[in-house]
Amino acid sequence: MHSSIINIRTQMKRHYLFFSSFNRKMSSSIPSIENYLTRYGVTCYLILGNIGLLLNMFIFIRPAHRRNSCSLYLFSMSFCSLIGLNSATVPNIYALDHSNPLVQSIVVCKLQYYFRHAFSQLMRMFFILACADCSAACSKNVWIRSLSDYRHAQRIIPFVSLFWLSIAILPTVLRTIQNGECDVPNSLPNIVYSIYILIVLGIFPIVTMTTCGIFLFKNLKQTRTRIQSISHSMNILRRRDRNIIRMLLTTLMIYICTTLPNTLVLIYRSVVHMKDFSRIDDSIVFYLTRFFLLYLNNSLSFWIFLLTSQSFRMEFKSLVINILDFLHQSIKCNHHP
């Protein structure tokens, strides 16, 4: 009996030593994994995101869209996504081969966070407004339909921009440089920050996007019922329905997949009272949720629209043809002055 207990203890000790050694090896390899993902993964979606967002802006600023309120919201969303994506990712890519500017100066630390957070949040807000605008445009209520107007959008966009640019000052003030990181310190500031992120990145966007999606689907269904006597218009509406709903639901699902993990990690980090927070901070999960996936969302709108909407593909094709015609005419004029 005594010998069997000793054997069990010996085996448990061996397992403990094995897993301890494994954890040490994984911990030592985390920086190299993060560097690899940043150098190749983040750089890849930064390039594709910049290309896509610029194309979005070119499409939604065309004359046919300038008096369309939804297009104005999507143009504003793309512009803010562009600033948020670059301010979040470029410093981290730069720090791979140079000293990290975010930990060299508290001013740079705060400014970088302010721009990436404020404009990324504006990106989410303008997408919500675009969804709400589409829902209002399909409503059977005349007054609600009147809200879907480019003149309203021209007033709402500056107001929303000023509001979130002001709100973003709060989490920016909480950030500081500690342990070689530009982050929010532990204890009370971290709890306040986590609650703020839970609301503005988790609950508010998901609830509002889902609500707009439900109303949009309901309004489109009612509109389809009212015109079902006209078969051609019915087919056009159904095609438009599929494009709008597919774009909305796909973007919503991707937003949840890329944002919800960050919210859960922040809640865990602030609620669970651990003696050593570095175990969470140094994990690959923390890197993926708070950086890699979170800002991947900024770069995807153009590619989602291109894959899910036939009308958007036609707009993109028209833009490419116009650009090629312009280049052809420029080359022709240079050769024949």
N, C-alpha and C positions, 0 to 999 in steps of 0.2 A: 504493500500500500504506500509506504513511504517512498519507495523507489519510483512508483508510478507518478506520484505528485512531483517529485524532482524532475522526471522526464517531461511532464507537462509544462513546468516552469521553464525548463531549458528550451523547449520548443517555442513557448511564448516569447522568450527573450530573443531567440533567433528571428522570429517574425518581426518583433519590434525593431531589431537592429536592421533588418532588411528594408522595412518600410521607411525607417528614419534615413537610411542611406539613399533610398529612392527619392524621398522628398527633398533631400539636400541636392541631389543631382538635378531634379526638376527645377528647384529654386535657382540653381546656378545657370540653368539653360534658358530661364525666362527672358533675361535681357536680350539674348541673341535671337530668340523667337520674335520678340517685340520689334527689334531692329529690322529683322527680315520682313515682317509684315508691313512695317512703316515704309521701308525702302522700296518694296515692290508692290504690295497691295494698296497702300494709301497713295503712292505716287500714281499708280494706274487709275484708281477712281478719281484722283484729283484732275488728271489730264482729261479723262472722258467726261467728268463732271463739268469742267470749264468749257469744253467744246459744246456739250449738250445745253448748258445754261445760256451760252451766247446765242446758240441757234434758237432756243426758246424765245429769247428777247427779240431777235430779228423777226421771228414769226409773229409774235403778239404785238409788235409795234408797226406792222404793216398797215397801210391805209384802211383796209377792210376791217381791221380790228380796233382802230383807235376810238370808235364810238360804241364799242362793246364793253360793258362793265366787267364781265367775266374775264375778258382778255386783259383788261387793265390790272385786275387782281393777279392774274397769272404772270403778267410781265413784272409786276412788283415782287411777286414771290420768287421769280427767277433771279432778279437783281439782288435781292437779299440773300438768296441761297449762294450766289456767287461770292459775295463778301464773306458770309459766314464760313463757307467751305475753305476759302484760301486763308483766312485769318486763323482757322483752327489747325490746318494741316501743314502749311508752308513752314512755320517755325519748327515743328517737330521733324520734318524732313531735313531742314537746314541743320538741326542739332545733331544729326547722325555723324557728320564729318567736321563739325565745328563746335565751339563752346555754345551751350544752350543759352540764348539771350533771355529766356523766361526766368532763369534763376540768377541772372547777373544783376537785374535791376527790378525793383518792386514796381516801378512805373510801367515798364514793358510787360511785366506779369499781369498787372491790372488792365492795361489797355488791350492786350491781346484777348483776355477773357471777355472784356466788355464787348468788343466787336464781334467775336464769334458767338457769344450768347445772345446779344441783342438782335443781330441780323438773322440768326438761325430761328429765334423765336418769332421774328417778323415773318420769316418764310412760312412757318406753320400757321400763323394768323391769317396771312393772305390766302393760303390754300383753303382755310376754313371759310373765309369770306367768299371765295370763288364757288365753293360748294353751296353756301347759303344763297348766293346770287342765282345759280342755276335752279335751285329749288324754288325761289321766288318767281323766276321767269316762267315756270311751268304751273304756277298756282292758278286756280279758277277765280280767286279773289282779285278784283281789279286793283284795289289799293296795294295788295302785296306784290302784284305784278309790276306796279309802278315803281317799287323799290329797286327793281333790276334796271337801273338807268346809269349811263356812264357819268352823268352829272353828279349823282349821289356818290359814285365811286371816286370821282375827283376830289370830293370833300372828305370822304371816309379815309382814304389812303394817307393823307398827311396827318390826320388826327390819330390814327392807329400807330403810325410811325413815331410820332412824338410821345405817345403814351408808353410804348414798350422801350423806347430809348431812355425814358425816365425811370421806368421800373427796373431796368437792367443795372442801374447804379447800385441797388441794394446788395445783390450777391457779389458785385465787383468790390465793394468796400470790405466784404468779409475775407477776401482772399489775401494771402500773404506767402512769403517764402519760408518754408520750414523743412528741415531734413533734405535739402537739395531739391525740393519740389515747389512748384507754384500751385498752391491748393488752399482749401479752407482748413483752418486749424481744428483739432479735435475738441471735444466737449460741446459747450453750448452753441458756438457759431456753426459747428458742423450739423447739429440737430436742426437749427433754423434753416440752414442751406438745404438740407435734405427735404424738409417739409416744403420749402419753396419749389424745389425741383420736382417733387412729387405732384404738386398742383399744376405747375406751368408746363411740364413736359409729359406728365402722365395723365392725370384725371381730366383736366380741362380740354386738351386737344382731342383725346379719344372720345369723350362724351359728346363734345360739340360736333365732331366729324360724324360720329354714328347717328346723332340726331338729325343732322342735315341729310345724311344718306337715306334715312327712313322717310323723311318728308319729301325728298326728291323722288324716291321710288313711288310714293303715294300720289304725288302730284302728277307725275308722268303717266301713271295708270289712269287717273281721272281724265287727263287730257286726251289720252288714247281712246277712251270710251266716248268722249264727246265728238270725235271726228271719225269714228269707225265707219260711217256711211261713205266716206271718200277713200277708196281703196289705195290710190296712189299716195295720198298724204299719209295714210296709215302705214304704208311701207317705209316712207321716209322717216316718220316718227319712230317706228320700231328700230330702224337702223341708228337713229340719233340716240334713242333710249339706251341701246346696247353700248354705244360708245361712251356716253356720259357715265352710266352706272359702272361699266367695266373700269374706266379710268379712276373713278372715285373709290370703288371697293379695293382695287389693286393697290392704290396709293395708301389707303387706310391700313390694309393688312401689312404692307411693308413698313409703314410708320410704327405700327404696334410691335412688329418683330425687331426693329432696330432701336426702339426707345424704351420699351418696357423692361428689358434686362437691366438697363442703367438705373431705372427707378427702383427696381427691387434691390439691387446691390447697395444703393444709397440708403434705403430704408434699413437694410440689414446692418450696414456700417454704423448707423446712428443709434439704432435701437438696441442691438446686442452689445453689451458692455464688456468688451474684451480688453485684456491688459496690453495686448500688443496689436495695434491696428496695422502694423507693417505687414502682417501675414495676409491681410486682405489687399492692401495697397500694392504689394509686390506680386500678386497673383496674375496669371494670364487672363483670368475672367475679368478682373478689374480693368485691364487694358482694353479688352475687346468691348466691354459694355460702355465704358466711359469715354472711349475715343474712337476705336475702329468702326464699330457698328453705328454709333450715334451720328457721326458725320458722313458716313456712307449714305445716309438718308438724304443729305443735301444734294448729292450728285445724281440722283436717280430719276428726277421728274421727267426730263426729256425722253429718256429711254423707256420709261413706263408709258408715256403718252404715245410714243412711236409704235410700241408693240401692241397696245390695246385699242387704239383709235384709228379707224380707217380715214376719217376726215382729217386727223392730224397728219397722217402719212401723205395725204394729198396736198396739204399745206406745205409740208416739208419738201415734197417733190417740186411744187411750184416755186419755192424759195431757191432751191438748187438750180432750177432752170433759169431763173432770173439772174442769179449770180454768174452762171456760166455765160449767159448772153452779155452781161455787163463786161466780163473779162474778155470775151471775144471781140466786142466792139472797141474796148480799150486797146487791145493788141492791134486791131485793124487800123485804128486811128494813128497809132505810133509808127506803123509801117508805111502808112500812106498819109503824110501830113498835108 
